[in-house]
């Protein structure tokens, strides 16, 4: 996977959101808000090729979480990001 070109994480009034840059990416019906953990994942992997296992490893290294919970959470995030069209 890779984060889709033209989407960048921004902090707006304390909220983490993904902002589309470029005319071809403008669709205000899909503003993506992220919690601190999802934002940390995005920052770490933005512009890089990565796998779900890479994301799980990041969670295990950065947070006190067991592997099963990390895998479930990453699957949910990947599903959300795929549905939103911000990863490819």
mmCIF file as gemmi writes it, N, C-alpha and C atoms, coordinates in Angstrom:
data_model
loop_
_atom_site.group_PDB
_atom_site.id
_atom_site.type_symbol
_atom_site.label_atom_id
_atom_site.label_alt_id
_atom_site.label_comp_id
_atom_site.label_asym_id
_atom_site.label_entity_id
_atom_site.label_seq_id
_atom_site.pdbx_PDB_ins_code
_atom_site.Cartn_x
_atom_site.Cartn_y
_atom_site.Cartn_z
_atom_site.occupancy
_atom_site.B_iso_or_equiv
_atom_site.pdbx_formal_charge
_atom_site.auth_seq_id
_atom_site.auth_asym_id
_atom_site.pdbx_PDB_model_num
ATOM 1 N N . UNK Axp A 1 ? 0.846 -1.179 0 1 0 ? 1 A 1
ATOM 2 C CA . UNK Axp A 1 ? 0 0 0 1 0 ? 1 A 1
ATOM 3 C C . UNK Axp A 1 ? 0.886 1.235 0 1 0 ? 1 A 1
ATOM 4 N N . UNK Axp A 2 ? 0.256 2.338 -0.326 1 0 ? 2 A 1
ATOM 5 C CA . UNK Axp A 2 ? 0.937 3.622 -0.291 1 0 ? 2 A 1
ATOM 6 C C . UNK Axp A 2 ? -0.124 4.704 -0.114 1 0 ? 2 A 1
ATOM 7 N N . UNK Axp A 3 ? 0.234 5.758 0.616 1 0 ? 3 A 1
ATOM 8 C CA . UNK Axp A 3 ? -0.707 6.869 0.722 1 0 ? 3 A 1
ATOM 9 C C . UNK Axp A 3 ? -0.854 7.496 -0.653 1 0 ? 3 A 1
ATOM 10 N N . UNK Axp A 4 ? -2.062 7.886 -0.98 1 0 ? 4 A 1
ATOM 11 C CA . UNK Axp A 4 ? -2.341 8.435 -2.305 1 0 ? 4 A 1
ATOM 12 C C . UNK Axp A 4 ? -1.756 9.836 -2.429 1 0 ? 4 A 1
ATOM 13 N N . UNK Axp A 5 ? -1.119 10.106 -3.542 1 0 ? 5 A 1
ATOM 14 C CA . UNK Axp A 5 ? -0.533 11.409 -3.82 1 0 ? 5 A 1
ATOM 15 C C . UNK Axp A 5 ? -1.614 12.483 -3.784 1 0 ? 5 A 1
ATOM 16 N N . UNK Axp A 6 ? -1.296 13.6 -3.17 1 0 ? 6 A 1
ATOM 17 C CA . UNK Axp A 6 ? -2.224 14.716 -3.134 1 0 ? 6 A 1
ATOM 18 C C . UNK Axp A 6 ? -3.013 14.838 -1.845 1 0 ? 6 A 1
ATOM 19 N N . UNK Axp A 7 ? -2.827 13.894 -0.933 1 0 ? 7 A 1
ATOM 20 C CA . UNK Axp A 7 ? -3.516 13.945 0.355 1 0 ? 7 A 1
ATOM 21 C C . UNK Axp A 7 ? -2.485 14.129 1.451 1 0 ? 7 A 1
ATOM 22 N N . UNK Axp A 8 ? -2.724 15.114 2.329 1 0 ? 8 A 1
ATOM 23 C CA . UNK Axp A 8 ? -1.764 15.432 3.379 1 0 ? 8 A 1
ATOM 24 C C . UNK Axp A 8 ? -2.482 15.654 4.702 1 0 ? 8 A 1
ATOM 25 N N . UNK Axp A 9 ? -1.823 15.261 5.778 1 0 ? 9 A 1
ATOM 26 C CA . UNK Axp A 9 ? -2.355 15.452 7.114 1 0 ? 9 A 1
ATOM 27 C C . UNK Axp A 9 ? -2.124 16.89 7.559 1 0 ? 9 A 1
ATOM 28 N N . UNK Axp A 10 ? -3.169 17.509 8.089 1 0 ? 10 A 1
ATOM 29 C CA . UNK Axp A 10 ? -3.071 18.867 8.614 1 0 ? 10 A 1
ATOM 30 C C . UNK Axp A 10 ? -3.75 18.893 9.986 1 0 ? 10 A 1
ATOM 31 N N . UNK Axp A 11 ? -3.304 19.806 10.825 1 0 ? 11 A 1
ATOM 32 C CA . UNK Axp A 11 ? -3.948 20.025 12.109 1 0 ? 11 A 1
ATOM 33 C C . UNK Axp A 11 ? -4.73 21.332 12.005 1 0 ? 11 A 1
ATOM 34 N N . UNK Axp A 12 ? -6.034 21.238 12.2 1 0 ? 12 A 1
ATOM 35 C CA . UNK Axp A 12 ? -6.913 22.403 12.105 1 0 ? 12 A 1
ATOM 36 C C . UNK Axp A 12 ? -7.697 22.505 13.408 1 0 ? 12 A 1
ATOM 37 N N . UNK Axp A 13 ? -7.429 23.553 14.153 1 0 ? 13 A 1
ATOM 38 C CA . UNK Axp A 13 ? -8.103 23.779 15.437 1 0 ? 13 A 1
ATOM 39 C C . UNK Axp A 13 ? -8.017 22.551 16.343 1 0 ? 13 A 1
ATOM 40 N N . UNK Axp A 14 ? -6.852 21.931 16.368 1 0 ? 14 A 1
ATOM 41 C CA . UNK Axp A 14 ? -6.626 20.779 17.237 1 0 ? 14 A 1
ATOM 42 C C . UNK Axp A 14 ? -7.126 19.458 16.694 1 0 ? 14 A 1
ATOM 43 N N . UNK Axp A 15 ? -7.725 19.464 15.529 1 0 ? 15 A 1
ATOM 44 C CA . UNK Axp A 15 ? -8.218 18.236 14.897 1 0 ? 15 A 1
ATOM 45 C C . UNK Axp A 15 ? -7.269 17.83 13.778 1 0 ? 15 A 1
ATOM 46 N N . UNK Axp A 16 ? -7.028 16.539 13.643 1 0 ? 16 A 1
ATOM 47 C CA . UNK Axp A 16 ? -6.2 16.018 12.551 1 0 ? 16 A 1
ATOM 48 C C . UNK Axp A 16 ? -7.123 15.646 11.397 1 0 ? 16 A 1
ATOM 49 N N . UNK Axp A 17 ? -6.89 16.253 10.246 1 0 ? 17 A 1
ATOM 50 C CA . UNK Axp A 17 ? -7.702 15.938 9.073 1 0 ? 17 A 1
ATOM 51 C C . UNK Axp A 17 ? -6.794 15.726 7.868 1 0 ? 17 A 1
ATOM 52 N N . UNK Axp A 18 ? -7.277 14.94 6.928 1 0 ? 18 A 1
ATOM 53 C CA . UNK Axp A 18 ? -6.584 14.743 5.66 1 0 ? 18 A 1
ATOM 54 C C . UNK Axp A 18 ? -7.146 15.767 4.678 1 0 ? 18 A 1
ATOM 55 N N . UNK Axp A 19 ? -6.248 16.513 4.08 1 0 ? 19 A 1
ATOM 56 C CA . UNK Axp A 19 ? -6.629 17.557 3.141 1 0 ? 19 A 1
ATOM 57 C C . UNK Axp A 19 ? -6.175 17.137 1.745 1 0 ? 19 A 1
ATOM 58 N N . UNK Axp A 20 ? -7.075 17.269 0.79 1 0 ? 20 A 1
ATOM 59 C CA . UNK Axp A 20 ? -6.754 16.981 -0.609 1 0 ? 20 A 1
ATOM 60 C C . UNK Axp A 20 ? -6.167 18.226 -1.241 1 0 ? 20 A 1
ATOM 61 N N . UNK Axp A 21 ? -5.048 18.054 -1.897 1 0 ? 21 A 1
ATOM 62 C CA . UNK Axp A 21 ? -4.432 19.164 -2.617 1 0 ? 21 A 1
ATOM 63 C C . UNK Axp A 21 ? -4.482 18.866 -4.102 1 0 ? 21 A 1
ATOM 64 N N . UNK Axp A 22 ? -4.854 19.845 -4.881 1 0 ? 22 A 1
ATOM 65 C CA . UNK Axp A 22 ? -4.986 19.656 -6.324 1 0 ? 22 A 1
ATOM 66 C C . UNK Axp A 22 ? -6.444 19.547 -6.711 1 0 ? 22 A 1
ATOM 67 N N . UNK Axp A 23 ? -6.788 20.096 -7.832 1 0 ? 23 A 1
ATOM 68 C CA . UNK Axp A 23 ? -8.172 20.139 -8.3 1 0 ? 23 A 1
ATOM 69 C C . UNK Axp A 23 ? -8.765 18.747 -8.452 1 0 ? 23 A 1
ATOM 70 N N . UNK Axp A 24 ? -7.971 17.781 -8.909 1 0 ? 24 A 1
ATOM 71 C CA . UNK Axp A 24 ? -8.502 16.437 -9.154 1 0 ? 24 A 1
ATOM 72 C C . UNK Axp A 24 ? -8.901 15.716 -7.868 1 0 ? 24 A 1
ATOM 73 N N . UNK Axp A 25 ? -8.443 16.184 -6.717 1 0 ? 25 A 1
ATOM 74 C CA . UNK Axp A 25 ? -8.736 15.521 -5.451 1 0 ? 25 A 1
ATOM 75 C C . UNK Axp A 25 ? -9.825 16.204 -4.634 1 0 ? 25 A 1
ATOM 76 N N . UNK Axp A 26 ? -10.404 17.281 -5.128 1 0 ? 26 A 1
ATOM 77 C CA . UNK Axp A 26 ? -11.373 18.011 -4.331 1 0 ? 26 A 1
ATOM 78 C C . UNK Axp A 26 ? -12.704 17.272 -4.319 1 0 ? 26 A 1
ATOM 79 N N . UNK Axp A 27 ? -13.089 16.833 -3.135 1 0 ? 27 A 1
ATOM 80 C CA . UNK Axp A 27 ? -14.382 16.197 -2.895 1 0 ? 27 A 1
ATOM 81 C C . UNK Axp A 27 ? -14.676 16.41 -1.413 1 0 ? 27 A 1
ATOM 82 N N . UNK Axp A 28 ? -15.379 17.466 -1.087 1 0 ? 28 A 1
ATOM 83 C CA . UNK Axp A 28 ? -15.608 17.826 0.301 1 0 ? 28 A 1
ATOM 84 C C . UNK Axp A 28 ? -16.571 16.882 1.012 1 0 ? 28 A 1
ATOM 85 N N . UNK Axp A 29 ? -17.144 15.942 0.314 1 0 ? 29 A 1
ATOM 86 C CA . UNK Axp A 29 ? -18.002 14.966 0.979 1 0 ? 29 A 1
ATOM 87 C C . UNK Axp A 29 ? -17.174 13.898 1.694 1 0 ? 29 A 1
ATOM 88 N N . UNK Axp A 30 ? -15.86 13.904 1.474 1 0 ? 30 A 1
ATOM 89 C CA . UNK Axp A 30 ? -14.99 12.905 2.091 1 0 ? 30 A 1
ATOM 90 C C . UNK Axp A 30 ? -13.857 13.565 2.873 1 0 ? 30 A 1
ATOM 91 N N . UNK Axp A 31 ? -14.212 14.41 3.844 1 0 ? 31 A 1
ATOM 92 C CA . UNK Axp A 31 ? -13.199 14.966 4.728 1 0 ? 31 A 1
ATOM 93 C C . UNK Axp A 31 ? -12.888 13.896 5.764 1 0 ? 31 A 1
ATOM 94 N N . UNK Axp A 32 ? -11.62 13.588 5.917 1 0 ? 32 A 1
ATOM 95 C CA . UNK Axp A 32 ? -11.195 12.51 6.797 1 0 ? 32 A 1
ATOM 96 C C . UNK Axp A 32 ? -10.628 13.098 8.081 1 0 ? 32 A 1
ATOM 97 N N . UNK Axp A 33 ? -11.256 12.787 9.192 1 0 ? 33 A 1
ATOM 98 C CA . UNK Axp A 33 ? -10.77 13.207 10.498 1 0 ? 33 A 1
ATOM 99 C C . UNK Axp A 33 ? -10.078 12.008 11.146 1 0 ? 33 A 1
ATOM 100 N N . UNK Axp A 34 ? -8.956 12.263 11.812 1 0 ? 34 A 1
ATOM 101 C CA . UNK Axp A 34 ? -8.179 11.175 12.416 1 0 ? 34 A 1
ATOM 102 C C . UNK Axp A 34 ? -7.912 11.451 13.883 1 0 ? 34 A 1
ATOM 103 N N . UNK Axp A 35 ? -7.909 10.372 14.674 1 0 ? 35 A 1
ATOM 104 C CA . UNK Axp A 35 ? -7.49 10.508 16.059 1 0 ? 35 A 1
ATOM 105 C C . UNK Axp A 35 ? -5.962 10.539 16.108 1 0 ? 35 A 1
ATOM 106 N N . UNK Axp A 36 ? -5.406 10.693 17.303 1 0 ? 36 A 1
ATOM 107 C CA . UNK Axp A 36 ? -3.954 10.814 17.458 1 0 ? 36 A 1
ATOM 108 C C . UNK Axp A 36 ? -3.206 9.604 16.893 1 0 ? 36 A 1
ATOM 109 N N . UNK Axp A 37 ? -3.721 8.413 17.135 1 0 ? 37 A 1
ATOM 110 C CA . UNK Axp A 37 ? -3.043 7.197 16.676 1 0 ? 37 A 1
ATOM 111 C C . UNK Axp A 37 ? -3.067 7.094 15.16 1 0 ? 37 A 1
ATOM 112 N N . UNK Axp A 38 ? -4.225 7.329 14.546 1 0 ? 38 A 1
ATOM 113 C CA . UNK Axp A 38 ? -4.328 7.275 13.089 1 0 ? 38 A 1
ATOM 114 C C . UNK Axp A 38 ? -3.438 8.346 12.453 1 0 ? 38 A 1
ATOM 115 N N . UNK Axp A 39 ? -3.389 9.528 13.075 1 0 ? 39 A 1
ATOM 116 C CA . UNK Axp A 39 ? -2.53 10.6 12.565 1 0 ? 39 A 1
ATOM 117 C C . UNK Axp A 39 ? -1.061 10.205 12.652 1 0 ? 39 A 1
ATOM 118 N N . UNK Axp A 40 ? -0.674 9.547 13.741 1 0 ? 40 A 1
ATOM 119 C CA . UNK Axp A 40 ? 0.713 9.082 13.884 1 0 ? 40 A 1
ATOM 120 C C . UNK Axp A 40 ? 1.049 8.045 12.816 1 0 ? 40 A 1
ATOM 121 N N . UNK Axp A 41 ? 0.112 7.156 12.536 1 0 ? 41 A 1
ATOM 122 C CA . UNK Axp A 41 ? 0.317 6.163 11.472 1 0 ? 41 A 1
ATOM 123 C C . UNK Axp A 41 ? 0.503 6.866 10.131 1 0 ? 41 A 1
ATOM 124 N N . UNK Axp A 42 ? -0.382 7.826 9.835 1 0 ? 42 A 1
ATOM 125 C CA . UNK Axp A 42 ? -0.296 8.543 8.556 1 0 ? 42 A 1
ATOM 126 C C . UNK Axp A 42 ? 1.05 9.242 8.437 1 0 ? 42 A 1
ATOM 127 N N . UNK Axp A 43 ? 1.451 9.964 9.485 1 0 ? 43 A 1
ATOM 128 C CA . UNK Axp A 43 ? 2.729 10.689 9.459 1 0 ? 43 A 1
ATOM 129 C C . UNK Axp A 43 ? 3.889 9.735 9.2 1 0 ? 43 A 1
ATOM 130 N N . UNK Axp A 44 ? 3.855 8.578 9.837 1 0 ? 44 A 1
ATOM 131 C CA . UNK Axp A 44 ? 4.948 7.623 9.706 1 0 ? 44 A 1
ATOM 132 C C . UNK Axp A 44 ? 5.033 7.011 8.31 1 0 ? 44 A 1
ATOM 133 N N . UNK Axp A 45 ? 3.893 6.787 7.679 1 0 ? 45 A 1
ATOM 134 C CA . UNK Axp A 45 ? 3.881 6.063 6.406 1 0 ? 45 A 1
ATOM 135 C C . UNK Axp A 45 ? 3.595 6.93 5.178 1 0 ? 45 A 1
ATOM 136 N N . UNK Axp A 46 ? 3.304 8.198 5.359 1 0 ? 46 A 1
ATOM 137 C CA . UNK Axp A 46 ? 2.982 9.072 4.225 1 0 ? 46 A 1
ATOM 138 C C . UNK Axp A 46 ? 4.122 9.069 3.209 1 0 ? 46 A 1
ATOM 139 N N . UNK Axp A 47 ? 3.769 8.79 1.959 1 0 ? 47 A 1
ATOM 140 C CA . UNK Axp A 47 ? 4.741 8.805 0.871 1 0 ? 47 A 1
ATOM 141 C C . UNK Axp A 47 ? 5.595 7.554 0.768 1 0 ? 47 A 1
ATOM 142 N N . UNK Axp A 48 ? 5.355 6.569 1.629 1 0 ? 48 A 1
ATOM 143 C CA . UNK Axp A 48 ? 6.143 5.327 1.627 1 0 ? 48 A 1
ATOM 144 C C . UNK Axp A 48 ? 5.256 4.152 1.225 1 0 ? 48 A 1
ATOM 145 N N . UNK Axp A 49 ? 5.873 3.116 0.719 1 0 ? 49 A 1
ATOM 146 C CA . UNK Axp A 49 ? 5.168 1.86 0.496 1 0 ? 49 A 1
ATOM 147 C C . UNK Axp A 49 ? 5.207 1.085 1.812 1 0 ? 49 A 1
ATOM 148 N N . UNK Axp A 50 ? 4.064 0.519 2.203 1 0 ? 50 A 1
ATOM 149 C CA . UNK Axp A 50 ? 3.988 -0.18 3.482 1 0 ? 50 A 1
ATOM 150 C C . UNK Axp A 50 ? 2.958 -1.302 3.402 1 0 ? 50 A 1
ATOM 151 N N . UNK Axp A 51 ? 3.013 -2.175 4.385 1 0 ? 51 A 1
ATOM 152 C CA . UNK Axp A 51 ? 2.063 -3.281 4.493 1 0 ? 51 A 1
ATOM 153 C C . UNK Axp A 51 ? 1.289 -3.142 5.8 1 0 ? 51 A 1
ATOM 154 N N . UNK Axp A 52 ? 0.26 -3.937 5.94 1 0 ? 52 A 1
ATOM 155 C CA . UNK Axp A 52 ? -0.471 -3.96 7.201 1 0 ? 52 A 1
ATOM 156 C C . UNK Axp A 52 ? 0.451 -4.436 8.318 1 0 ? 52 A 1
ATOM 157 N N . UNK Axp A 53 ? 1.345 -5.366 8.032 1 0 ? 53 A 1
ATOM 158 C CA . UNK Axp A 53 ? 2.296 -5.829 9.047 1 0 ? 53 A 1
ATOM 159 C C . UNK Axp A 53 ? 3.201 -4.689 9.51 1 0 ? 53 A 1
ATOM 160 N N . UNK Axp A 54 ? 3.605 -3.811 8.59 1 0 ? 54 A 1
ATOM 161 C CA . UNK Axp A 54 ? 4.402 -2.642 8.959 1 0 ? 54 A 1
ATOM 162 C C . UNK Axp A 54 ? 3.621 -1.752 9.927 1 0 ? 54 A 1
ATOM 163 N N . UNK Axp A 55 ? 2.346 -1.586 9.64 1 0 ? 55 A 1
ATOM 164 C CA . UNK Axp A 55 ? 1.507 -0.745 10.486 1 0 ? 55 A 1
ATOM 165 C C . UNK Axp A 55 ? 1.324 -1.367 11.868 1 0 ? 55 A 1
ATOM 166 N N . UNK Axp A 56 ? 1.127 -2.674 11.902 1 0 ? 56 A 1
ATOM 167 C CA . UNK Axp A 56 ? 0.999 -3.38 13.182 1 0 ? 56 A 1
ATOM 168 C C . UNK Axp A 56 ? 2.289 -3.232 13.985 1 0 ? 56 A 1
ATOM 169 N N . UNK Axp A 57 ? 3.422 -3.411 13.339 1 0 ? 57 A 1
ATOM 170 C CA . UNK Axp A 57 ? 4.716 -3.261 14.026 1 0 ? 57 A 1
ATOM 171 C C . UNK Axp A 57 ? 4.862 -1.867 14.611 1 0 ? 57 A 1
ATOM 172 N N . UNK Axp A 58 ? 4.44 -0.858 13.874 1 0 ? 58 A 1
ATOM 173 C CA . UNK Axp A 58 ? 4.49 0.514 14.375 1 0 ? 58 A 1
ATOM 174 C C . UNK Axp A 58 ? 3.666 0.645 15.651 1 0 ? 58 A 1
ATOM 175 N N . UNK Axp A 59 ? 2.434 0.131 15.631 1 0 ? 59 A 1
ATOM 176 C CA . UNK Axp A 59 ? 1.59 0.211 16.829 1 0 ? 59 A 1
ATOM 177 C C . UNK Axp A 59 ? 2.226 -0.51 18.011 1 0 ? 59 A 1
ATOM 178 N N . UNK Axp A 60 ? 2.771 -1.698 17.763 1 0 ? 60 A 1
ATOM 179 C CA . UNK Axp A 60 ? 3.384 -2.47 18.847 1 0 ? 60 A 1
ATOM 180 C C . UNK Axp A 60 ? 4.598 -1.757 19.426 1 0 ? 60 A 1
ATOM 181 N N . UNK Axp A 61 ? 5.353 -1.052 18.578 1 0 ? 61 A 1
ATOM 182 C CA . UNK Axp A 61 ? 6.54 -0.322 19.037 1 0 ? 61 A 1
ATOM 183 C C . UNK Axp A 61 ? 6.184 0.96 19.782 1 0 ? 61 A 1
ATOM 184 N N . UNK Axp A 62 ? 5.112 1.605 19.384 1 0 ? 62 A 1
ATOM 185 C CA . UNK Axp A 62 ? 4.792 2.937 19.905 1 0 ? 62 A 1
ATOM 186 C C . UNK Axp A 62 ? 3.758 2.949 21.036 1 0 ? 62 A 1
ATOM 187 N N . UNK Axp A 63 ? 2.945 1.908 21.128 1 0 ? 63 A 1
ATOM 188 C CA . UNK Axp A 63 ? 1.838 1.905 22.083 1 0 ? 63 A 1
ATOM 189 C C . UNK Axp A 63 ? 1.821 0.602 22.876 1 0 ? 63 A 1
ATOM 190 N N . UNK Axp A 64 ? 1.214 0.654 24.037 1 0 ? 64 A 1
ATOM 191 C CA . UNK Axp A 64 ? 1.038 -0.55 24.846 1 0 ? 64 A 1
ATOM 192 C C . UNK Axp A 64 ? -0.248 -1.238 24.395 1 0 ? 64 A 1
ATOM 193 N N . UNK Axp A 65 ? -0.075 -2.128 23.443 1 0 ? 65 A 1
ATOM 194 C CA . UNK Axp A 65 ? -1.218 -2.826 22.852 1 0 ? 65 A 1
ATOM 195 C C . UNK Axp A 65 ? -0.772 -4.237 22.491 1 0 ? 65 A 1
ATOM 196 N N . UNK Axp A 66 ? -1.688 -5.198 22.618 1 0 ? 66 A 1
ATOM 197 C CA . UNK Axp A 66 ? -1.342 -6.566 22.232 1 0 ? 66 A 1
ATOM 198 C C . UNK Axp A 66 ? -1.501 -6.72 20.717 1 0 ? 66 A 1
ATOM 199 N N . UNK Axp A 67 ? -0.874 -7.747 20.18 1 0 ? 67 A 1
ATOM 200 C CA . UNK Axp A 67 ? -0.843 -7.919 18.726 1 0 ? 67 A 1
ATOM 201 C C . UNK Axp A 67 ? -2.229 -8.126 18.12 1 0 ? 67 A 1
ATOM 202 N N . UNK Axp A 68 ? -3.082 -8.883 18.786 1 0 ? 68 A 1
ATOM 203 C CA . UNK Axp A 68 ? -4.425 -9.14 18.237 1 0 ? 68 A 1
ATOM 204 C C . UNK Axp A 68 ? -5.218 -7.835 18.123 1 0 ? 68 A 1
ATOM 205 N N . UNK Axp A 69 ? -5.139 -6.997 19.14 1 0 ? 69 A 1
ATOM 206 C CA . UNK Axp A 69 ? -5.837 -5.704 19.107 1 0 ? 69 A 1
ATOM 207 C C . UNK Axp A 69 ? -5.251 -4.821 18.021 1 0 ? 69 A 1
ATOM 208 N N . UNK Axp A 70 ? -3.927 -4.788 17.92 1 0 ? 70 A 1
ATOM 209 C CA . UNK Axp A 70 ? -3.266 -3.982 16.892 1 0 ? 70 A 1
ATOM 210 C C . UNK Axp A 70 ? -3.707 -4.425 15.5 1 0 ? 70 A 1
ATOM 211 N N . UNK Axp A 71 ? -3.739 -5.724 15.258 1 0 ? 71 A 1
ATOM 212 C CA . UNK Axp A 71 ? -4.154 -6.232 13.939 1 0 ? 71 A 1
ATOM 213 C C . UNK Axp A 71 ? -5.597 -5.852 13.619 1 0 ? 71 A 1
ATOM 214 N N . UNK Axp A 72 ? -6.483 -5.982 14.602 1 0 ? 72 A 1
ATOM 215 C CA . UNK Axp A 72 ? -7.888 -5.608 14.38 1 0 ? 72 A 1
ATOM 216 C C . UNK Axp A 72 ? -8.017 -4.121 14.099 1 0 ? 72 A 1
ATOM 217 N N . UNK Axp A 73 ? -7.303 -3.302 14.869 1 0 ? 73 A 1
ATOM 218 C CA . UNK Axp A 73 ? -7.367 -1.856 14.666 1 0 ? 73 A 1
ATOM 219 C C . UNK Axp A 73 ? -6.804 -1.46 13.301 1 0 ? 73 A 1
ATOM 220 N N . UNK Axp A 74 ? -5.701 -2.074 12.916 1 0 ? 74 A 1
ATOM 221 C CA . UNK Axp A 74 ? -5.104 -1.755 11.61 1 0 ? 74 A 1
ATOM 222 C C . UNK Axp A 74 ? -6.031 -2.171 10.48 1 0 ? 74 A 1
ATOM 223 N N . UNK Axp A 75 ? -6.683 -3.309 10.603 1 0 ? 75 A 1
ATOM 224 C CA . UNK Axp A 75 ? -7.626 -3.728 9.556 1 0 ? 75 A 1
ATOM 225 C C . UNK Axp A 75 ? -8.736 -2.694 9.413 1 0 ? 75 A 1
ATOM 226 N N . UNK Axp A 76 ? -9.246 -2.188 10.531 1 0 ? 76 A 1
ATOM 227 C CA . UNK Axp A 76 ? -10.304 -1.18 10.485 1 0 ? 76 A 1
ATOM 228 C C . UNK Axp A 76 ? -9.807 0.113 9.828 1 0 ? 76 A 1
ATOM 229 N N . UNK Axp A 77 ? -8.587 0.535 10.169 1 0 ? 77 A 1
ATOM 230 C CA . UNK Axp A 77 ? -8.03 1.757 9.582 1 0 ? 77 A 1
ATOM 231 C C . UNK Axp A 77 ? -7.802 1.585 8.085 1 0 ? 77 A 1
ATOM 232 N N . UNK Axp A 78 ? -7.242 0.453 7.689 1 0 ? 78 A 1
ATOM 233 C CA . UNK Axp A 78 ? -6.996 0.203 6.258 1 0 ? 78 A 1
ATOM 234 C C . UNK Axp A 78 ? -8.326 0.194 5.497 1 0 ? 78 A 1
ATOM 235 N N . UNK Axp A 79 ? -9.348 -0.417 6.06 1 0 ? 79 A 1
ATOM 236 C CA . UNK Axp A 79 ? -10.666 -0.427 5.42 1 0 ? 79 A 1
ATOM 237 C C . UNK Axp A 79 ? -11.202 0.993 5.257 1 0 ? 79 A 1
ATOM 238 N N . UNK Axp A 80 ? -11.085 1.81 6.311 1 0 ? 80 A 1
ATOM 239 C CA . UNK Axp A 80 ? -11.562 3.191 6.25 1 0 ? 80 A 1
ATOM 240 C C . UNK Axp A 80 ? -10.78 3.996 5.215 1 0 ? 80 A 1
ATOM 241 N N . UNK Axp A 81 ? -9.462 3.867 5.239 1 0 ? 81 A 1
ATOM 242 C CA . UNK Axp A 81 ? -8.631 4.627 4.313 1 0 ? 81 A 1
ATOM 243 C C . UNK Axp A 81 ? -8.855 4.192 2.867 1 0 ? 81 A 1
ATOM 244 N N . UNK Axp A 82 ? -9.088 2.884 2.661 1 0 ? 82 A 1
ATOM 245 C CA . UNK Axp A 82 ? -9.37 2.376 1.316 1 0 ? 82 A 1
ATOM 246 C C . UNK Axp A 82 ? -10.71 2.914 0.814 1 0 ? 82 A 1
ATOM 247 N N . UNK Axp A 83 ? -11.73 2.841 1.669 1 0 ? 83 A 1
ATOM 248 C CA . UNK Axp A 83 ? -13.051 3.344 1.306 1 0 ? 83 A 1
ATOM 249 C C . UNK Axp A 83 ? -13.023 4.835 0.99 1 0 ? 83 A 1
ATOM 250 N N . UNK Axp A 84 ? -12.178 5.581 1.722 1 0 ? 84 A 1
ATOM 251 C CA . UNK Axp A 84 ? -12.064 7.024 1.505 1 0 ? 84 A 1
ATOM 252 C C . UNK Axp A 84 ? -11.201 7.36 0.289 1 0 ? 84 A 1
ATOM 253 N N . UNK Axp A 85 ? -10.489 6.362 -0.228 1 0 ? 85 A 1
ATOM 254 C CA . UNK Axp A 85 ? -9.657 6.593 -1.41 1 0 ? 85 A 1
ATOM 255 C C . UNK Axp A 85 ? -8.366 7.349 -1.143 1 0 ? 85 A 1
ATOM 256 N N . UNK Axp A 86 ? -7.834 7.227 0.092 1 0 ? 86 A 1
ATOM 257 C CA . UNK Axp A 86 ? -6.603 7.964 0.421 1 0 ? 86 A 1
ATOM 258 C C . UNK Axp A 86 ? -5.366 7.071 0.431 1 0 ? 86 A 1
ATOM 259 N N . UNK Axp A 87 ? -5.555 5.769 0.214 1 0 ? 87 A 1
ATOM 260 C CA . UNK Axp A 87 ? -4.416 4.862 0.012 1 0 ? 87 A 1
ATOM 261 C C . UNK Axp A 87 ? -4.667 4.061 -1.247 1 0 ? 87 A 1
ATOM 262 N N . UNK Axp A 88 ? -3.56 3.574 -1.795 1 0 ? 88 A 1
ATOM 263 C CA . UNK Axp A 88 ? -3.669 2.737 -3.003 1 0 ? 88 A 1
ATOM 264 C C . UNK Axp A 88 ? -2.766 1.544 -2.891 1 0 ? 88 A 1
